[in-house]
Amino acid sequence: MEVIGVIIAGIIIGLLGKWVAPGNRDNIPFWLTLVCGVGGVLIGYYVAGLLGVKDTPGIDWLRWIISIVLAAVLVVIAAAVTGRSKTTT
């Protein structure tokens, strides 16, 4: 994958990961969502390779699902680590 492709996929996967993450994860900034998405794509490709997912002549749905799940996990971790909260007391 090229750098631009990874960034574009990272944005999409990061937003999807934020969307499927449990709870309210709107408390992390966009750049951190992008980092989580890029991390999800890169780690997802590696994990899919370890699981034996081969390149197919179409869309690698399993590889993308793995990337989205990993991005969601990274979003949850980022939200927990940054500790930003939008709740008002």
Beta strands, then each sheet from edge to edge (+ up, - down):
end
